[in-house]
Amino acid sequence: MALPRKYTSDVMTAAVRQVEAARATGRRGPISSVARELHLDRRLLQTWVTKARTQAATAAPPTAPRATTGDDPVVLPDGLLHCRFCQQPMTATFTAAGLVYDCPPPCRRPPLNAVAVAQAVGKVVLGHAAHLVPALTHPKQAGIAAAHAHRLVNRITVGAHPADLRITWPTIAGQPRHALVEELRHARQLATTDPARTHHLLHSILAGVDPATTAISTLHADAAHLLATLLHSRAAIRWADYAHRSFTHLHGPTAPLTLGAAHTLATAHHRAGHHQRAYRLYRQLADHLTITVGPEAHPTLAVRATTALVLHDLGHHEAAHTLLADTITRHRRAHPGHPATHRMAEHLDHLRQNHMTCHHSGPAASVGVSVLVQV
């Protein structure tokens, strides 16, 4: 069917927002990639983007206040500023109108001038904890104070205009955000030597946080991901799922932190016996790694090998053997002498022995989880 010659303003606006969202996540060639996804002519989409930027520049207030630290505009930490309408994190993006905060599609709210947002947030900081701001100027500037907002609050939700703010304060009375960040750093240091102490620190950071309903937070996502690696069964799944969802929204589906959380989530499902869910997650992870690090990279092949183990647990023995044998061949060719190749071969021997045993004594037992690589 022929494509329409005219497009509604809603279609054009949504397409432009998708381009800006792709650019914000660092995707290469955002206009070309979005044009392919939406089956649009690239030159037409380029025209829409250019027109939208021109209109934004014309509509921007010519005398907007400048909030800076030195010569650079203040940018709030990722995950701190959220939209009241779509509940998603807002991303700082450079446009023809300057630095603005915008939402990912399908939210259609207009972008917010980042300087005005910094002024409003800075006033909150100065009103509640002026001592956090170094006295570099007199009087203290609200724009400078905004750079310290993450030390005071957990979340900022903005409405129709920059001054329409709702503040979410820390859940632990008397423990500001910077103290929680320090606890998380300490927990990371102790993770391999003192799991019990690490567990206690992480529970302190996540006190009052419900992974099913709590809004996205970089601090909480980092703590949840580390906690998930220390837990088992349903508890590990709940925290790993929260971390994966948070990192996906904050950094995109192929960012290293997101892929690490996806690996943790897949492992948690596998350990809990949710083999079908684990299989789908490992397949998705392998697809993302193929794009980001390459099909022959060690992390990609290691995840493929783990996927074969899950296939075996699902009862697809021949498919598991074929996948693992192919992965071993590719790994040996791409990474000669790598110790993981020998471990993969041992797993293949175990699968074959397990398969032979099941013919004589009933269904094959689970081969368990083998973490051949930490993504």
BELHUQUI-V815744 format. One record per residue. N is the residue number from 1. RES is the residue in three letters. SS is DSSP state (helix for helix, strand for strand, loop for the rest). OMEGA is omega in whole degrees, -180 to 180 (* if undefined). NEAR is the number of other ideal C-beta (glycine too) atoms within 10 Angstrom. Layout:
# BELHUQUI-V815744
[[N RES SS OMEGA NEAR] [N RES SS OMEGA NEAR]]
This chain:
# BELHUQUI-V815744
[[1 MET loop -177 3] [2 ALA loop 178 4] [3 LEU loop 180 9] [4 PRO loop 180 8] [5 ARG loop -180 5] [6 LYS loop -180 5] [7 TYR loop 179 15] [8 THR loop 179 9] [9 SER helix 178 7] [10 ASP helix 179 10] [11 VAL helix -179 14] [12 MET helix 180 18] [13 THR helix 180 17] [14 ALA helix -180 17] [15 ALA helix 179 22] [16 VAL helix 179 21] [17 ARG helix 179 21] [18 GLN helix 177 21] [19 VAL helix -179 24] [20 GLU helix 178 23] [21 ALA helix 178 20] [22 ALA helix 179 21] [23 ARG helix -178 19] [24 ALA helix 179 17] [25 THR loop 177 15] [26 GLY loop -179 11] [27 ARG loop 179 15] [28 ARG loop 179 8] [29 GLY loop -174 12] [30 PRO helix -179 19] [31 ILE helix 180 20] [32 SER helix -177 15] [33 SER helix 179 15] [34 VAL helix 178 24] [35 ALA helix 178 20] [36 ARG helix -179 12] [37 GLU helix -176 11] [38 LEU helix 180 13] [39 HIS loop 179 7] [40 LEU loop 173 19] [41 ASP loop -175 10] [42 ARG helix -179 14] [43 ARG helix 178 9] [44 LEU helix 179 14] [45 LEU helix 177 22] [46 GLN helix 179 15] [47 THR helix 179 12] [48 TRP helix -179 18] [49 VAL helix 180 21] [50 THR helix 180 12] [51 LYS helix -180 12] [52 ALA helix 179 20] [53 ARG helix 179 15] [54 THR helix 179 12] [55 GLN helix 179 12] [56 ALA helix 179 18] [57 ALA helix 180 12] [58 THR helix -177 10] [59 ALA helix -176 10] [60 ALA loop 179 16] [61 PRO loop -174 10] [62 PRO loop -177 5] [63 THR loop -179 5] [64 ALA loop 179 14] [65 PRO loop -177 14] [66 ARG loop 177 14] [67 ALA loop -175 25] [68 THR strand 164 15] [69 THR strand -171 15] [70 GLY loop -180 6] [71 ASP loop -174 6] [72 ASP strand 176 9] [73 PRO strand 177 17] [74 VAL loop 175 26] [75 VAL loop -180 18] [76 LEU loop 180 19] [77 PRO loop 178 15] [78 ASP loop 175 17] [79 GLY loop -178 24] [80 LEU loop -177 22] [81 LEU strand -179 23] [82 HIS strand 178 21] [83 CYS strand 180 19] [84 ARG loop -173 13] [85 PHE loop -178 14] [86 CYS loop 179 15] [87 GLN loop -180 12] [88 GLN loop 176 15] [89 PRO strand 177 22] [90 MET loop -174 28] [91 THR strand 176 22] [92 ALA strand -177 17] [93 THR strand 175 15] [94 PHE strand 177 13] [95 THR strand 177 17] [96 ALA loop 179 15] [97 ALA loop -176 19] [98 GLY strand -179 16] [99 LEU strand 179 19] [100 VAL strand 171 23] [101 TYR strand -177 23] [102 ASP strand -180 21] [103 CYS loop 173 23] [104 PRO loop 175 19] [105 PRO loop 9 19] [106 PRO loop 180 11] [107 CYS loop -175 16] [108 ARG loop 179 12] [109 ARG loop 177 17] [110 PRO loop 178 13] [111 PRO loop 178 22] [112 LEU strand 177 22] [113 ASN strand -174 22] [114 ALA helix 179 27] [115 VAL helix 179 22] [116 ALA helix 178 18] [117 VAL helix 180 27] [118 ALA helix 178 30] [119 GLN helix -178 22] [120 ALA helix 180 19] [121 VAL helix 179 30] [122 GLY helix 178 23] [123 LYS helix 177 16] [124 VAL helix -180 18] [125 VAL helix -179 23] [126 LEU helix -179 20] [127 GLY helix -175 10] [128 HIS helix -176 13] [129 ALA helix -179 16] [130 ALA helix -178 13] [131 HIS helix 179 9] [132 LEU helix -173 16] [133 VAL loop 178 20] [134 PRO loop -177 11] [135 ALA loop -180 10] [136 LEU loop -180 10] [137 THR loop 177 9] [138 HIS loop 1 6] [139 PRO loop 179 8] [140 LYS loop -178 16] [141 GLN loop 179 21] [142 ALA helix -180 21] [143 GLY helix 177 20] [144 ILE helix -179 22] [145 ALA helix -179 26] [146 ALA helix 180 29] [147 ALA helix -179 23] [148 HIS helix -175 21] [149 ALA helix -176 23] [150 HIS helix 178 22] [151 ARG helix -173 17] [152 LEU loop -173 19] [153 VAL strand 179 20] [154 ASN strand -173 22] [155 ARG strand 175 19] [156 ILE strand 177 21] [157 THR strand -176 17] [158 VAL strand -179 22] [159 GLY loop -172 14] [160 ALA loop -179 11] [161 HIS loop -172 13] [162 PRO loop -178 18] [163 ALA loop -180 13] [164 ASP loop -171 12] [165 LEU strand 169 18] [166 ARG strand -174 11] [167 ILE strand 173 14] [168 THR strand -176 15] [169 TRP strand 180 13] [170 PRO loop -178 18] [171 THR loop -179 15] [172 ILE loop -177 16] [173 ALA loop 176 6] [174 GLY loop -180 6] [175 GLN loop -177 14] [176 PRO loop -174 17] [177 ARG helix -177 21] [178 HIS helix 177 13] [179 ALA helix 178 15] [180 LEU helix 177 23] [181 VAL helix 179 17] [182 GLU helix 177 10] [183 GLU helix 179 18] [184 LEU helix 177 19] [185 ARG helix 179 11] [186 HIS helix 180 13] [187 ALA helix 178 24] [188 ARG helix -179 15] [189 GLN helix -175 12] [190 LEU helix -170 15] [191 ALA loop -176 18] [192 THR loop -176 8] [193 THR loop -177 8] [194 ASP loop -177 13] [195 PRO helix -178 12] [196 ALA helix 178 9] [197 ARG helix 178 13] [198 THR helix 179 21] [199 HIS helix -179 17] [200 HIS helix -180 13] [201 LEU helix -178 24] [202 LEU helix 177 25] [203 HIS helix 177 13] [204 SER helix 179 16] [205 ILE helix -174 23] [206 LEU loop 179 21] [207 ALA loop 180 12] [208 GLY loop -179 8] [209 VAL loop 174 19] [210 ASP loop -176 9] [211 PRO loop -180 21] [212 ALA loop -173 7] [213 THR loop -176 7] [214 THR loop 180 18] [215 ALA loop -177 17] [216 ILE loop 177 21] [217 SER loop 180 25] [218 THR helix 180 19] [219 LEU helix -179 22] [220 HIS helix 179 25] [221 ALA helix 179 26] [222 ASP helix -180 22] [223 ALA helix -180 27] [224 ALA helix -180 28] [225 HIS helix 179 22] [226 LEU helix 180 21] [227 LEU helix -179 26] [228 ALA helix 180 26] [229 THR loop -178 19] [230 LEU loop -175 16] [231 LEU loop 179 17] [232 HIS loop 173 11] [233 SER helix -170 13] [234 ARG helix -180 11] [235 ALA helix 178 15] [236 ALA helix -179 21] [237 ILE helix -177 22] [238 ARG helix -179 18] [239 TRP helix 178 29] [240 ALA helix 178 27] [241 ASP helix 178 19] [242 TYR helix 180 28] [243 ALA helix -179 28] [244 HIS helix 178 26] [245 ARG helix -178 17] [246 SER helix -179 27] [247 PHE helix 178 26] [248 THR helix 179 18] [249 HIS helix -175 19] [250 LEU helix -170 20] [251 HIS helix -177 20] [252 GLY loop -173 16] [253 PRO loop -176 16] [254 THR loop 177 18] [255 ALA loop -179 17] [256 PRO helix 179 12] [257 LEU helix 179 20] [258 THR helix -180 24] [259 LEU helix 177 23] [260 GLY helix 178 18] [261 ALA helix 177 28] [262 ALA helix 178 25] [263 HIS helix 178 25] [264 THR helix 180 26] [265 LEU helix 179 25] [266 ALA helix 179 28] [267 THR helix 180 23] [268 ALA helix 178 27] [269 HIS helix -180 25] [270 HIS helix -180 24] [271 ARG helix 179 17] [272 ALA loop 180 16] [273 GLY loop 178 11] [274 HIS loop -170 18] [275 HIS helix -179 18] [276 GLN helix 178 11] [277 ARG helix 179 17] [278 ALA helix 180 25] [279 TYR helix -180 21] [280 ARG helix -180 15] [281 LEU helix 178 25] [282 TYR helix 177 25] [283 ARG helix 178 16] [284 GLN helix 180 15] [285 LEU helix 179 24] [286 ALA helix 178 19] [287 ASP helix 180 14] [288 HIS helix 179 19] [289 LEU helix 177 25] [290 THR helix -179 16] [291 ILE helix -171 11] [292 THR helix -178 16] [293 VAL loop 177 16] [294 GLY loop -176 13] [295 PRO loop -178 14] [296 GLU loop 180 13] [297 ALA loop -178 16] [298 HIS helix 180 18] [299 PRO helix -180 20] [300 THR helix -178 26] [301 LEU helix 178 29] [302 ALA helix 177 25] [303 VAL helix 175 29] [304 ARG helix 179 25] [305 ALA helix 177 26] [306 THR helix 177 28] [307 THR helix 178 23] [308 ALA helix 178 28] [309 LEU helix 178 28] [310 VAL helix 177 27] [311 LEU helix 179 23] [312 HIS helix 179 25] [313 ASP helix 177 22] [314 LEU loop 179 15] [315 GLY loop 179 12] [316 HIS loop -171 15] [317 HIS helix -178 17] [318 GLU helix 179 10] [319 ALA helix 179 13] [320 ALA helix 180 24] [321 HIS helix -178 17] [322 THR helix -179 13] [323 LEU helix -177 19] [324 LEU helix 178 24] [325 ALA helix 178 16] [326 ASP helix 180 14] [327 THR helix 178 24] [328 ILE helix 180 22] [329 THR helix -179 13] [330 ARG helix -180 16] [331 HIS helix 180 23] [332 ARG helix -180 17] [333 ARG helix -176 10] [334 ALA helix -175 16] [335 HIS loop -178 15] [336 PRO loop 178 8] [337 GLY loop -180 7] [338 HIS loop -177 15] [339 PRO helix -179 8] [340 ALA helix 179 17] [341 THR helix 180 22] [342 HIS helix 179 12] [343 ARG helix 177 15] [344 MET helix 179 27] [345 ALA helix 177 15] [346 GLU helix 178 11] [347 HIS helix 180 23] [348 LEU helix 177 20] [349 ASP helix 180 10] [350 HIS helix 179 15] [351 LEU helix -179 21] [352 ARG helix 178 15] [353 GLN helix 179 11] [354 ASN helix 179 15] [355 HIS helix 178 15] [356 MET helix -179 11] [357 THR helix -175 13] [358 CYS helix 178 14] [359 HIS helix -177 8] [360 HIS helix -174 6] [361 SER helix 177 9] [362 GLY loop -176 8] [363 PRO loop 180 8] [364 ALA loop 178 18] [365 ALA loop 178 11] [366 SER loop 179 16] [367 VAL loop 179 16] [368 GLY loop -177 11] [369 VAL loop 176 16] [370 SER loop 179 18] [371 VAL loop -178 12] [372 LEU loop 178 19] [373 VAL loop 173 16] [374 GLN loop -175 11] [375 VAL loop * 22]]
